[in-house]
């Protein structure tokens, strides 16, 4: 059975017991990110903690969506570059094969049969 990591964290002035499969350092980093985002939006101890939490979640979801879109754009750019590289490689291989299959004239003597002079 997978053992859960337990951690005591504090977000927006409220302590929580957090359990999860993630590394405790990662869980702490995530808690700090949420706390920071909530503190950017509101003040701890206010009666509207749930609204601040929803706005923080919205901001974090927005950042996630923008990051996903940027990652997808980079994937498409990479795929396009990879296809271009493959096409260039195929063209280069074809050119090299044509060159290797062409008769080689360098270093070879060419001999033709001479035609007799018809001066008689």
Biopython code that builds the backbone (N, CA, C, O; Angstrom):
import numpy as np
from Bio.PDB.StructureBuilder import StructureBuilder

atoms = [
    (1, "UNK", "N", (0.833, -1.171, 0.000)),
    (1, "UNK", "CA", (0.000, 0.000, 0.000)),
    (1, "UNK", "C", (0.885, 1.243, 0.000)),
    (1, "UNK", "O", (1.925, 1.272, 0.657)),
    (2, "UNK", "N", (0.472, 2.255, -0.730)),
    (2, "UNK", "CA", (1.235, 3.486, -0.848)),
    (2, "UNK", "C", (1.050, 4.334, 0.406)),
    (2, "UNK", "O", (-0.078, 4.644, 0.788)),
    (3, "UNK", "N", (2.153, 4.708, 1.043)),
    (3, "UNK", "CA", (2.090, 5.496, 2.266)),
    (3, "UNK", "C", (2.007, 6.978, 1.915)),
    (3, "UNK", "O", (2.771, 7.472, 1.085)),
    (4, "UNK", "N", (1.066, 7.688, 2.558)),
    (4, "UNK", "CA", (0.861, 9.107, 2.315)),
    (4, "UNK", "C", (1.810, 9.922, 3.178)),
    (4, "UNK", "O", (2.067, 9.574, 4.330)),
    (5, "UNK", "N", (2.323, 10.996, 2.623)),
    (5, "UNK", "CA", (3.136, 11.938, 3.378)),
    (5, "UNK", "C", (2.197, 12.917, 4.068)),
    (5, "UNK", "O", (1.239, 13.397, 3.463)),
    (6, "UNK", "N", (2.475, 13.212, 5.337)),
    (6, "UNK", "CA", (1.655, 14.151, 6.100)),
    (6, "UNK", "C", (2.485, 15.391, 6.401)),
    (6, "UNK", "O", (3.683, 15.315, 6.675)),
    (7, "UNK", "N", (1.810, 16.537, 6.343)),
    (7, "UNK", "CA", (2.506, 17.799, 6.532)),
    (7, "UNK", "C", (1.532, 18.804, 7.125)),
    (7, "UNK", "O", (0.364, 18.849, 6.741)),
    (8, "UNK", "N", (2.014, 19.601, 8.052)),
    (8, "UNK", "CA", (1.211, 20.684, 8.622)),
    (8, "UNK", "C", (1.612, 21.966, 7.887)),
    (8, "UNK", "O", (2.776, 22.366, 7.896)),
    (9, "UNK", "N", (0.617, 22.602, 7.250)),
    (9, "UNK", "CA", (0.870, 23.811, 6.474)),
    (9, "UNK", "C", (-0.014, 24.948, 6.984)),
    (9, "UNK", "O", (-0.972, 24.728, 7.725)),
    (10, "UNK", "N", (0.329, 26.159, 6.572)),
    (10, "UNK", "CA", (-0.461, 27.332, 6.932)),
    (10, "UNK", "C", (-0.704, 28.138, 5.664)),
    (10, "UNK", "O", (0.234, 28.578, 5.000)),
    (11, "UNK", "N", (-1.978, 28.323, 5.340)),
    (11, "UNK", "CA", (-2.375, 29.096, 4.169)),
    (11, "UNK", "C", (-3.328, 30.193, 4.616)),
    (11, "UNK", "O", (-4.379, 29.919, 5.197)),
    (12, "UNK", "N", (-2.957, 31.425, 4.344)),
    (12, "UNK", "CA", (-3.805, 32.583, 4.614)),
    (12, "UNK", "C", (-4.200, 32.648, 6.092)),
    (12, "UNK", "O", (-5.324, 33.009, 6.442)),
    (13, "UNK", "N", (-3.230, 32.284, 6.948)),
    (13, "UNK", "CA", (-3.427, 32.374, 8.387)),
    (13, "UNK", "C", (-4.135, 31.188, 9.017)),
    (13, "UNK", "O", (-4.356, 31.179, 10.228)),
    (14, "UNK", "N", (-4.491, 30.199, 8.236)),
    (14, "UNK", "CA", (-5.196, 29.026, 8.755)),
    (14, "UNK", "C", (-4.311, 27.801, 8.586)),
    (14, "UNK", "O", (-3.751, 27.578, 7.512)),
    (15, "UNK", "N", (-4.183, 27.006, 9.650)),
    (15, "UNK", "CA", (-3.359, 25.792, 9.593)),
    (15, "UNK", "C", (-4.182, 24.617, 9.095)),
    (15, "UNK", "O", (-5.362, 24.471, 9.413)),
    (16, "UNK", "N", (-3.516, 23.782, 8.299)),
    (16, "UNK", "CA", (-4.145, 22.591, 7.720)),
    (16, "UNK", "C", (-3.191, 21.422, 7.875)),
    (16, "UNK", "O", (-1.971, 21.588, 7.875)),
    (17, "UNK", "N", (-3.771, 20.230, 8.008)),
    (17, "UNK", "CA", (-3.001, 18.992, 7.927)),
    (17, "UNK", "C", (-3.187, 18.477, 6.511)),
    (17, "UNK", "O", (-4.306, 18.203, 6.077)),
    (18, "UNK", "N", (-2.097, 18.352, 5.810)),
    (18, "UNK", "CA", (-2.133, 17.957, 4.405)),
    (18, "UNK", "C", (-1.515, 16.575, 4.267)),
    (18, "UNK", "O", (-0.439, 16.310, 4.803)),
    (19, "UNK", "N", (-2.197, 15.700, 3.549)),
    (19, "UNK", "CA", (-1.683, 14.364, 3.261)),
    (19, "UNK", "C", (-1.706, 14.159, 1.757)),
    (19, "UNK", "O", (-2.662, 14.531, 1.077)),
    (20, "UNK", "N", (-0.632, 13.558, 1.249)),
    (20, "UNK", "CA", (-0.586, 13.305, -0.189)),
    (20, "UNK", "C", (0.589, 12.433, -0.571)),
    (20, "UNK", "O", (1.457, 12.127, 0.247)),
    (21, "UNK", "N", (0.597, 12.044, -1.824)),
    (21, "UNK", "CA", (1.668, 11.189, -2.354)),
    (21, "UNK", "C", (2.909, 11.988, -2.726)),
    (21, "UNK", "O", (3.991, 11.420, -2.875)),
    (22, "UNK", "N", (2.759, 13.303, -2.877)),
    (22, "UNK", "CA", (3.877, 14.145, -3.290)),
    (22, "UNK", "C", (4.928, 14.250, -2.203)),
    (22, "UNK", "O", (4.677, 13.978, -1.029)),
    (23, "UNK", "N", (6.099, 14.649, -2.628)),
    (23, "UNK", "CA", (7.203, 14.920, -1.724)),
    (23, "UNK", "C", (6.792, 16.056, -0.784)),
    (23, "UNK", "O", (6.190, 17.030, -1.236)),
    (24, "UNK", "N", (7.103, 15.954, 0.510)),
    (24, "UNK", "CA", (6.733, 17.028, 1.447)),
    (24, "UNK", "C", (7.250, 18.407, 1.029)),
    (24, "UNK", "O", (6.559, 19.406, 1.230)),
    (25, "UNK", "N", (8.437, 18.477, 0.458)),
    (25, "UNK", "CA", (8.972, 19.765, 0.005)),
    (25, "UNK", "C", (8.098, 20.339, -1.114)),
    (25, "UNK", "O", (7.875, 21.548, -1.169)),
    (26, "UNK", "N", (7.611, 19.485, -1.994)),
    (26, "UNK", "CA", (6.728, 19.929, -3.073)),
    (26, "UNK", "C", (5.396, 20.402, -2.514)),
    (26, "UNK", "O", (4.868, 21.431, -2.935)),
    (27, "UNK", "N", (4.855, 19.650, -1.567)),
    (27, "UNK", "CA", (3.589, 20.060, -0.956)),
    (27, "UNK", "C", (3.744, 21.407, -0.257)),
    (27, "UNK", "O", (2.850, 22.249, -0.337)),
    (28, "UNK", "N", (4.862, 21.621, 0.423)),
    (28, "UNK", "CA", (5.107, 22.890, 1.102)),
    (28, "UNK", "C", (5.222, 24.025, 0.086)),
    (28, "UNK", "O", (4.703, 25.119, 0.307)),
    (29, "UNK", "N", (5.897, 23.763, -1.014)),
    (29, "UNK", "CA", (6.045, 24.772, -2.069)),
    (29, "UNK", "C", (4.685, 25.154, -2.650)),
    (29, "UNK", "O", (4.421, 26.330, -2.900)),
    (30, "UNK", "N", (3.825, 24.160, -2.865)),
    (30, "UNK", "CA", (2.483, 24.437, -3.379)),
    (30, "UNK", "C", (1.665, 25.250, -2.381)),
    (30, "UNK", "O", (0.964, 26.188, -2.761)),
    (31, "UNK", "N", (1.758, 24.887, -1.107)),
    (31, "UNK", "CA", (1.042, 25.633, -0.072)),
    (31, "UNK", "C", (1.515, 27.081, -0.028)),
    (31, "UNK", "O", (0.704, 27.994, 0.128)),
    (32, "UNK", "N", (2.798, 27.295, -0.160)),
    (32, "UNK", "CA", (3.334, 28.658, -0.154)),
    (32, "UNK", "C", (2.864, 29.445, -1.371)),
    (32, "UNK", "O", (2.603, 30.645, -1.276)),
    (33, "UNK", "N", (2.756, 28.772, -2.513)),
    (33, "UNK", "CA", (2.265, 29.421, -3.726)),
    (33, "UNK", "C", (0.815, 29.874, -3.548)),
    (33, "UNK", "O", (0.465, 31.001, -3.899)),
    (34, "UNK", "N", (-0.022, 28.993, -3.004)),
    (34, "UNK", "CA", (-1.424, 29.333, -2.766)),
    (34, "UNK", "C", (-1.517, 30.467, -1.745)),
    (34, "UNK", "O", (-2.281, 31.413, -1.940)),
    (35, "UNK", "N", (-0.744, 30.380, -0.658)),
    (35, "UNK", "CA", (-0.752, 31.422, 0.366)),
    (35, "UNK", "C", (-0.341, 32.767, -0.232)),
    (35, "UNK", "O", (-0.978, 33.785, 0.036)),
    (36, "UNK", "N", (0.696, 32.773, -1.024)),
    (36, "UNK", "CA", (1.176, 34.010, -1.650)),
    (36, "UNK", "C", (0.104, 34.611, -2.559)),
    (36, "UNK", "O", (-0.154, 35.814, -2.518)),
    (37, "UNK", "N", (-0.512, 33.768, -3.373)),
    (37, "UNK", "CA", (-1.537, 34.248, -4.298)),
    (37, "UNK", "C", (-2.721, 34.830, -3.523)),
    (37, "UNK", "O", (-3.267, 35.866, -3.902)),
    (38, "UNK", "N", (-3.114, 34.160, -2.441)),
    (38, "UNK", "CA", (-4.235, 34.663, -1.643)),
    (38, "UNK", "C", (-3.873, 35.980, -0.965)),
    (38, "UNK", "O", (-4.716, 36.870, -0.853)),
    (39, "UNK", "N", (-2.634, 36.112, -0.515)),
    (39, "UNK", "CA", (-2.205, 37.357, 0.129)),
    (39, "UNK", "C", (-2.101, 38.506, -0.879)),
    (39, "UNK", "O", (-2.252, 39.670, -0.507)),
    (40, "UNK", "N", (-1.847, 38.187, -2.141)),
    (40, "UNK", "CA", (-1.840, 39.224, -3.175)),
    (40, "UNK", "C", (-3.240, 39.783, -3.384)),
    (40, "UNK", "O", (-3.403, 40.950, -3.741)),
    (41, "UNK", "N", (-4.247, 38.948, -3.160)),
    (41, "UNK", "CA", (-5.631, 39.312, -3.442)),
    (41, "UNK", "C", (-6.341, 39.918, -2.224)),
    (41, "UNK", "O", (-7.108, 40.870, -2.369)),
    (42, "UNK", "N", (-6.092, 39.379, -1.037)),
    (42, "UNK", "CA", (-6.832, 39.832, 0.140)),
    (42, "UNK", "C", (-5.981, 39.843, 1.395)),
    (42, "UNK", "O", (-4.773, 39.612, 1.347)),
    (43, "UNK", "N", (-6.627, 40.112, 2.516)),
    (43, "UNK", "CA", (-5.969, 40.178, 3.820)),
    (43, "UNK", "C", (-6.384, 38.993, 4.675)),
    (43, "UNK", "O", (-7.573, 38.693, 4.779)),
    (44, "UNK", "N", (-5.415, 38.313, 5.293)),
    (44, "UNK", "CA", (-5.771, 37.213, 6.196)),
    (44, "UNK", "C", (-6.659, 37.727, 7.323)),
    (44, "UNK", "O", (-6.513, 38.862, 7.778)),
    (45, "UNK", "N", (-7.579, 36.879, 7.765)),
    (45, "UNK", "CA", (-8.472, 37.226, 8.858)),
    (45, "UNK", "C", (-9.728, 37.934, 8.406)),
    (45, "UNK", "O", (-10.611, 38.209, 9.219)),
    (46, "UNK", "N", (-9.822, 38.233, 7.123)),
    (46, "UNK", "CA", (-11.043, 38.888, 6.649)),
    (46, "UNK", "C", (-12.171, 37.865, 6.612)),
    (46, "UNK", "O", (-11.940, 36.657, 6.565)),
    (47, "UNK", "N", (-13.382, 38.375, 6.635)),
    (47, "UNK", "CA", (-14.555, 37.499, 6.638)),
    (47, "UNK", "C", (-14.778, 36.854, 5.269)),
    (47, "UNK", "O", (-15.621, 35.967, 5.133)),
    (48, "UNK", "N", (-14.036, 37.289, 4.264)),
    (48, "UNK", "CA", (-14.276, 36.806, 2.905)),
    (48, "UNK", "C", (-13.167, 35.874, 2.421)),
    (48, "UNK", "O", (-12.768, 35.918, 1.257)),
    (49, "UNK", "N", (-12.683, 35.044, 3.313)),
    (49, "UNK", "CA", (-11.603, 34.120, 2.960)),
    (49, "UNK", "C", (-11.989, 33.233, 1.782)),
    (49, "UNK", "O", (-11.163, 32.982, 0.905)),
    (50, "UNK", "N", (-13.225, 32.759, 1.750)),
    (50, "UNK", "CA", (-13.649, 31.875, 0.665)),
    (50, "UNK", "C", (-13.615, 32.600, -0.684)),
    (50, "UNK", "O", (-13.279, 31.995, -1.702)),
    (51, "UNK", "N", (-13.962, 33.897, -0.697)),
    (51, "UNK", "CA", (-13.918, 34.658, -1.948)),
    (51, "UNK", "C", (-12.473, 34.851, -2.405)),
    (51, "UNK", "O", (-12.170, 34.757, -3.595)),
    (52, "UNK", "N", (-11.587, 35.122, -1.445)),
    (52, "UNK", "CA", (-10.172, 35.269, -1.769)),
    (52, "UNK", "C", (-9.631, 33.951, -2.322)),
    (52, "UNK", "O", (-8.856, 33.944, -3.278)),
    (53, "UNK", "N", (-10.045, 32.832, -1.715)),
    (53, "UNK", "CA", (-9.607, 31.511, -2.185)),
    (53, "UNK", "C", (-10.091, 31.246, -3.609)),
    (53, "UNK", "O", (-9.347, 30.714, -4.433)),
    (54, "UNK", "N", (-11.332, 31.617, -3.894)),
    (54, "UNK", "CA", (-11.868, 31.407, -5.247)),
    (54, "UNK", "C", (-11.129, 32.278, -6.256)),
    (54, "UNK", "O", (-10.791, 31.812, -7.344)),
    (55, "UNK", "N", (-10.877, 33.520, -5.911)),
    (55, "UNK", "CA", (-10.125, 34.392, -6.817)),
    (55, "UNK", "C", (-8.695, 33.891, -7.019)),
    (55, "UNK", "O", (-8.170, 33.939, -8.132)),
    (56, "UNK", "N", (-8.070, 33.414, -5.950)),
    (56, "UNK", "CA", (-6.715, 32.860, -6.074)),
    (56, "UNK", "C", (-6.727, 31.642, -6.985)),
    (56, "UNK", "O", (-5.852, 31.489, -7.838)),
    (57, "UNK", "N", (-7.724, 30.770, -6.804)),
    (57, "UNK", "CA", (-7.841, 29.590, -7.670)),
    (57, "UNK", "C", (-8.032, 30.013, -9.122)),
    (57, "UNK", "O", (-7.461, 29.409, -10.030)),
    (58, "UNK", "N", (-8.836, 31.051, -9.337)),
    (58, "UNK", "CA", (-9.068, 31.549, -10.688)),
    (58, "UNK", "C", (-7.770, 32.068, -11.307)),
    (58, "UNK", "O", (-7.464, 31.771, -12.462)),
    (59, "UNK", "N", (-7.015, 32.839, -10.540)),
    (59, "UNK", "CA", (-5.735, 33.368, -11.041)),
    (59, "UNK", "C", (-4.752, 32.234, -11.345)),
    (59, "UNK", "O", (-4.070, 32.260, -12.369)),
    (60, "UNK", "N", (-4.681, 31.247, -10.459)),
    (60, "UNK", "CA", (-3.764, 30.120, -10.684)),
    (60, "UNK", "C", (-4.211, 29.291, -11.890)),
    (60, "UNK", "O", (-3.376, 28.812, -12.658)),
    (61, "UNK", "N", (-5.525, 29.120, -12.058)),
    (61, "UNK", "CA", (-6.037, 28.392, -13.223)),
    (61, "UNK", "C", (-5.710, 29.155, -14.505)),
    (61, "UNK", "O", (-5.378, 28.546, -15.522)),
    (62, "UNK", "N", (-5.802, 30.478, -14.462)),
    (62, "UNK", "CA", (-5.452, 31.303, -15.621)),
    (62, "UNK", "C", (-3.978, 31.125, -15.985)),
    (62, "UNK", "O", (-3.638, 30.961, -17.157)),
    (63, "UNK", "N", (-3.107, 31.157, -14.978)),
    (63, "UNK", "CA", (-1.681, 30.950, -15.221)),
    (63, "UNK", "C", (-1.430, 29.558, -15.808)),
    (63, "UNK", "O", (-0.615, 29.398, -16.717)),
    (64, "UNK", "N", (-2.131, 28.562, -15.284)),
    (64, "UNK", "CA", (-1.985, 27.195, -15.785)),
    (64, "UNK", "C", (-2.422, 27.111, -17.243)),
    (64, "UNK", "O", (-1.730, 26.508, -18.063)),
    (65, "UNK", "N", (-3.563, 27.710, -17.572)),
    (65, "UNK", "CA", (-4.068, 27.654, -18.949)),
    (65, "UNK", "C", (-3.106, 28.346, -19.909)),
    (65, "UNK", "O", (-2.838, 27.830, -20.994)),
    (66, "UNK", "N", (-2.584, 29.512, -19.519)),
    (66, "UNK", "CA", (-1.630, 30.217, -20.368)),
    (66, "UNK", "C", (-0.364, 29.384, -20.576)),
    (66, "UNK", "O", (0.187, 29.341, -21.676)),
    (67, "UNK", "N", (0.085, 28.732, -19.521)),
    (67, "UNK", "CA", (1.278, 27.898, -19.619)),
    (67, "UNK", "C", (1.031, 26.699, -20.528)),
    (67, "UNK", "O", (1.891, 26.335, -21.329)),
    (68, "UNK", "N", (-0.141, 26.090, -20.402)),
    (68, "UNK", "CA", (-0.482, 24.953, -21.275)),
    (68, "UNK", "C", (-0.533, 25.370, -22.735)),
    (68, "UNK", "O", (-0.043, 24.656, -23.609)),
    (69, "UNK", "N", (-1.134, 26.542, -23.000)),
    (69, "UNK", "CA", (-1.208, 27.030, -24.385)),
    (69, "UNK", "C", (0.188, 27.322, -24.929)),
    (69, "UNK", "O", (0.487, 27.009, -26.081)),
    (70, "UNK", "N", (1.038, 27.921, -24.102)),
    (70, "UNK", "CA", (2.414, 28.201, -24.538)),
    (70, "UNK", "C", (3.163, 26.900, -24.804)),
    (70, "UNK", "O", (3.918, 26.801, -25.771)),
    (71, "UNK", "N", (2.954, 25.905, -23.949)),
    (71, "UNK", "CA", (3.602, 24.605, -24.146)),
    (71, "UNK", "C", (3.123, 23.947, -25.430)),
    (71, "UNK", "O", (3.926, 23.376, -26.168)),
    (72, "UNK", "N", (1.829, 24.020, -25.706)),
    (72, "UNK", "CA", (1.292, 23.432, -26.935)),
    (72, "UNK", "C", (1.856, 24.145, -28.165)),
    (72, "UNK", "O", (2.172, 23.503, -29.167)),
    (73, "UNK", "N", (1.980, 25.469, -28.090)),
    (73, "UNK", "CA", (2.562, 26.220, -29.209)),
    (73, "UNK", "C", (4.013, 25.793, -29.430)),
    (73, "UNK", "O", (4.445, 25.640, -30.573)),
    (74, "UNK", "N", (4.761, 25.603, -28.356)),
    (74, "UNK", "CA", (6.151, 25.149, -28.473)),
    (74, "UNK", "C", (6.215, 23.740, -29.046)),
    (74, "UNK", "O", (7.093, 23.442, -29.855)),
    (75, "UNK", "N", (5.291, 22.868, -28.635)),
    (75, "UNK", "CA", (5.252, 21.499, -29.190)),
    (75, "UNK", "C", (5.004, 21.550, -30.692)),
    (75, "UNK", "O", (5.658, 20.842, -31.457)),
    (76, "UNK", "N", (4.060, 22.385, -31.112)),
    (76, "UNK", "CA", (3.767, 22.503, -32.543)),
    (76, "UNK", "C", (4.965, 23.059, -33.299)),
    (76, "UNK", "O", (5.283, 22.600, -34.396)),
    (77, "UNK", "N", (5.628, 24.052, -32.707)),
    (77, "UNK", "CA", (6.825, 24.619, -33.342)),
    (77, "UNK", "C", (7.922, 23.562, -33.456)),
    (77, "UNK", "O", (8.596, 23.471, -34.482)),
    (78, "UNK", "N", (8.099, 22.767, -32.407)),
    (78, "UNK", "CA", (9.096, 21.697, -32.422)),
    (78, "UNK", "C", (8.735, 20.646, -33.472)),
    (78, "UNK", "O", (9.599, 20.210, -34.231)),
    (79, "UNK", "N", (7.450, 20.231, -33.521)),
    (79, "UNK", "CA", (7.021, 19.237, -34.507)),
    (79, "UNK", "C", (7.255, 19.740, -35.927)),
    (79, "UNK", "O", (7.703, 18.985, -36.789)),
    (80, "UNK", "N", (6.955, 21.009, -36.169)),
    (80, "UNK", "CA", (7.171, 21.598, -37.498)),
    (80, "UNK", "C", (8.664, 21.570, -37.855)),
    (80, "UNK", "O", (9.033, 21.210, -38.974)),
    (81, "UNK", "N", (9.511, 21.948, -36.903)),
    (81, "UNK", "CA", (10.955, 21.939, -37.140)),
    (81, "UNK", "C", (11.451, 20.514, -37.375)),
    (81, "UNK", "O", (12.312, 20.291, -38.226)),
    (82, "UNK", "N", (10.917, 19.556, -36.631)),
    (82, "UNK", "CA", (11.329, 18.152, -36.805)),
    (82, "UNK", "C", (10.924, 17.636, -38.180)),
    (82, "UNK", "O", (11.691, 16.918, -38.820)),
    (83, "UNK", "N", (9.710, 18.000, -38.648)),
    (83, "UNK", "CA", (9.276, 17.582, -39.992)),
    (83, "UNK", "C", (10.166, 18.208, -41.065)),
    (83, "UNK", "O", (10.543, 17.542, -42.030)),
    (84, "UNK", "N", (10.498, 19.483, -40.895)),
    (84, "UNK", "CA", (11.389, 20.139, -41.861)),
    (84, "UNK", "C", (12.762, 19.478, -41.872)),
    (84, "UNK", "O", (13.341, 19.267, -42.937)),
    (85, "UNK", "N", (13.279, 19.152, -40.704)),
    (85, "UNK", "CA", (14.583, 18.487, -40.628)),
    (85, "UNK", "C", (14.528, 17.122, -41.310)),
    (85, "UNK", "O", (15.471, 16.738, -42.001)),
    (86, "UNK", "N", (13.442, 16.396, -41.125)),
    (86, "UNK", "CA", (13.302, 15.077, -41.772)),
    (86, "UNK", "C", (13.246, 15.227, -43.285)),
    (86, "UNK", "O", (13.868, 14.449, -44.008)),
    (87, "UNK", "N", (12.496, 16.237, -43.778)),
    (87, "UNK", "CA", (12.435, 16.460, -45.237)),
    (87, "UNK", "C", (13.811, 16.819, -45.796)),
    (87, "UNK", "O", (14.206, 16.324, -46.852)),
    (88, "UNK", "N", (14.530, 17.674, -45.091)),
    (88, "UNK", "CA", (15.877, 18.044, -45.545)),
    (88, "UNK", "C", (16.809, 16.843, -45.539)),
    (88, "UNK", "O", (17.635, 16.690, -46.438)),
    (89, "UNK", "N", (16.678, 15.993, -44.529)),
    (89, "UNK", "CA", (17.514, 14.795, -44.458)),
    (89, "UNK", "C", (17.231, 13.872, -45.637)),
    (89, "UNK", "O", (18.159, 13.314, -46.224)),
    (90, "UNK", "N", (15.958, 13.706, -45.987)),
    (90, "UNK", "CA", (15.594, 12.848, -47.123)),
    (90, "UNK", "C", (16.166, 13.434, -48.416)),
    (90, "UNK", "O", (16.707, 12.701, -49.244)),
    (91, "UNK", "N", (16.047, 14.760, -48.592)),
    (91, "UNK", "CA", (16.610, 15.395, -49.792)),
    (91, "UNK", "C", (18.120, 15.233, -49.852)),
    (91, "UNK", "O", (18.674, 14.940, -50.912)),
    (92, "UNK", "N", (18.776, 15.421, -48.738)),
    (92, "UNK", "CA", (20.231, 15.279, -48.687)),
    (92, "UNK", "C", (20.645, 13.849, -49.013)),
    (92, "UNK", "O", (21.596, 13.635, -49.765)),
    (93, "UNK", "N", (19.941, 12.875, -48.457)),
    (93, "UNK", "CA", (20.257, 11.472, -48.742)),
    (93, "UNK", "C", (20.073, 11.168, -50.228)),
    (93, "UNK", "O", (20.873, 10.437, -50.811)),
    (94, "UNK", "N", (19.038, 11.715, -50.841)),
    (94, "UNK", "CA", (18.802, 11.493, -52.274)),
    (94, "UNK", "C", (19.925, 12.099, -53.102)),
    (94, "UNK", "O", (20.405, 11.477, -54.049)),
    (95, "UNK", "N", (20.342, 13.296, -52.755)),
    (95, "UNK", "CA", (21.442, 13.947, -53.478)),
    (95, "UNK", "C", (22.724, 13.148, -53.325)),
    (95, "UNK", "O", (23.447, 12.947, -54.301)),
    (96, "UNK", "N", (23.013, 12.695, -52.131)),
    (96, "UNK", "CA", (24.230, 11.903, -51.909)),
    (96, "UNK", "C", (24.172, 10.582, -52.651)),
    (96, "UNK", "O", (25.188, 10.129, -53.180)),
    (97, "UNK", "N", (23.002, 9.952, -52.702)),
    (97, "UNK", "CA", (22.862, 8.687, -53.434)),
    (97, "UNK", "C", (23.049, 8.905, -54.933)),
    (97, "UNK", "O", (23.689, 8.088, -55.594)),
    (98, "UNK", "N", (22.500, 9.995, -55.483)),
    (98, "UNK", "CA", (22.679, 10.303, -56.900)),
    (98, "UNK", "C", (24.157, 10.512, -57.209)),
    (98, "UNK", "O", (24.665, 10.029, -58.221)),
    (99, "UNK", "N", (24.829, 11.223, -56.343)),
    (99, "UNK", "CA", (26.258, 11.487, -56.538)),
    (99, "UNK", "C", (27.049, 10.183, -56.509)),
    (99, "UNK", "O", (27.958, 10.001, -57.318)),
    (100, "UNK", "N", (26.724, 9.288, -55.606)),
    (100, "UNK", "CA", (27.447, 8.018, -55.496)),
    (100, "UNK", "C", (27.170, 7.097, -56.675)),
    (100, "UNK", "O", (28.020, 6.285, -57.042)),
    (101, "UNK", "N", (25.982, 7.217, -57.273)),
    (101, "UNK", "CA", (25.624, 6.338, -58.382)),
    (101, "UNK", "C", (26.076, 6.881, -59.732)),
    (101, "UNK", "O", (26.099, 6.128, -60.705)),
    (102, "UNK", "N", (26.430, 8.138, -59.826)),
    (102, "UNK", "CA", (26.854, 8.744, -61.093)),
    (102, "UNK", "C", (28.220, 8.177, -61.477)),
    (102, "UNK", "O", (29.041, 7.896, -60.604)),
    (103, "UNK", "N", (28.475, 8.002, -62.810)),
    (103, "UNK", "CA", (29.782, 7.507, -63.230)),
    (103, "UNK", "C", (30.863, 8.501, -62.823)),
    (103, "UNK", "O", (30.702, 9.716, -62.934)),
    (104, "UNK", "N", (31.944, 7.950, -62.358)),
    (104, "UNK", "CA", (33.037, 8.795, -61.893)),
    (104, "UNK", "C", (34.017, 9.019, -63.036)),
    (104, "UNK", "O", (34.562, 8.075, -63.608)),
    (105, "UNK", "N", (34.224, 10.292, -63.353)),
    (105, "UNK", "CA", (35.150, 10.641, -64.416)),
    (105, "UNK", "C", (36.481, 11.098, -63.861)),
    (105, "UNK", "O", (37.484, 11.114, -64.575)),
    (106, "UNK", "N", (36.499, 11.462, -62.617)),
    (106, "UNK", "CA", (37.752, 11.938, -62.025)),
    (106, "UNK", "C", (38.762, 10.795, -61.940)),
    (106, "UNK", "O", (38.447, 9.700, -61.474)),
    (107, "UNK", "N", (39.960, 11.069, -62.392)),
    (107, "UNK", "CA", (41.044, 10.091, -62.306)),
    (107, "UNK", "C", (40.948, 8.969, -63.314)),
    (107, "UNK", "O", (41.777, 8.060, -63.279)),
    (108, "UNK", "N", (39.977, 8.984, -64.212)),
    (108, "UNK", "CA", (39.850, 7.933, -65.206)),
    (108, "UNK", "C", (40.240, 8.493, -66.573)),
    (108, "UNK", "O", (39.973, 9.654, -66.885)),
    (109, "UNK", "N", (40.856, 7.670, -67.354)),
    (109, "UNK", "CA", (41.165, 8.060, -68.725)),
    (109, "UNK", "C", (40.036, 7.586, -69.600)),
    (109, "UNK", "O", (39.549, 6.463, -69.472)),
    (110, "UNK", "N", (39.633, 8.454, -70.483)),
    (110, "UNK", "CA", (38.586, 8.100, -71.421)),
    (110, "UNK", "C", (39.248, 7.817, -72.765)),
    (110, "UNK", "O", (40.130, 8.560, -73.194)),
    (111, "UNK", "N", (38.834, 6.769, -73.412)),
    (111, "UNK", "CA", (39.437, 6.414, -74.690)),
    (111, "UNK", "C", (38.312, 6.215, -75.695)),
    (111, "UNK", "O", (37.324, 5.526, -75.439)),
    (112, "UNK", "N", (38.505, 6.853, -76.863)),
    (112, "UNK", "CA", (37.559, 6.681, -77.944)),
    (112, "UNK", "C", (38.308, 6.119, -79.145)),
    (112, "UNK", "O", (39.497, 6.383, -79.325)),
    (113, "UNK", "N", (37.629, 5.367, -79.937)),
    (113, "UNK", "CA", (38.235, 4.823, -81.152)),
    (113, "UNK", "C", (38.350, 5.943, -82.172)),
    (113, "UNK", "O", (37.387, 6.656, -82.455)),
    (114, "UNK", "N", (39.539, 6.077, -82.709)),
    (114, "UNK", "CA", (39.774, 7.147, -83.680)),
    (114, "UNK", "C", (39.166, 6.768, -85.016)),
    (114, "UNK", "O", (39.210, 5.606, -85.420)),
    (115, "UNK", "N", (38.605, 7.737, -85.692)),
    (115, "UNK", "CA", (38.040, 7.542, -87.036)),
    (115, "UNK", "C", (39.173, 7.736, -88.044)),
    (115, "UNK", "O", (39.924, 8.706, -87.940)),
    (116, "UNK", "N", (39.309, 6.838, -89.011)),
    (116, "UNK", "CA", (40.363, 6.999, -90.017)),
    (116, "UNK", "C", (40.084, 8.233, -90.884)),
    (116, "UNK", "O", (38.938, 8.553, -91.197)),
    (117, "UNK", "N", (41.166, 8.907, -91.255)),
    (117, "UNK", "CA", (41.020, 10.067, -92.131)),
    (117, "UNK", "C", (40.616, 9.601, -93.526)),
    (117, "UNK", "O", (41.205, 8.670, -94.074)),
    (118, "UNK", "N", (39.663, 10.222, -94.061)),
    (118, "UNK", "CA", (39.190, 9.866, -95.390)),
    (118, "UNK", "C", (39.688, 10.894, -96.413)),
    (118, "UNK", "O", (38.882, 11.528, -97.094)),
    (119, "UNK", "N", (40.990, 11.059, -96.523)),
    (119, "UNK", "CA", (41.574, 12.063, -97.431)),
    (119, "UNK", "C", (41.970, 11.461, -98.781)),
    (119, "UNK", "O", (42.501, 12.217, -99.594)),
    (120, "UNK", "N", (41.792, 10.337, -99.064)),
    (120, "UNK", "CA", (42.231, 9.744, -100.325)),
    (120, "UNK", "C", (41.519, 10.223, -101.496)),
    (120, "UNK", "O", (41.807, 9.791, -102.612)),
]
sb = StructureBuilder()
sb.init_structure("model")
sb.init_model(0)
sb.init_chain("A")
sb.init_seg("    ")
for serial, (resi, resn, name, xyz) in enumerate(atoms, 1):
    if name == "N":
        sb.init_residue(resn, " ", resi, " ")
    sb.init_atom(name, np.array(xyz, "f"), 0.0, 1.0, " ", f" {name:<3s}", serial, name[0])
structure = sb.get_structure()
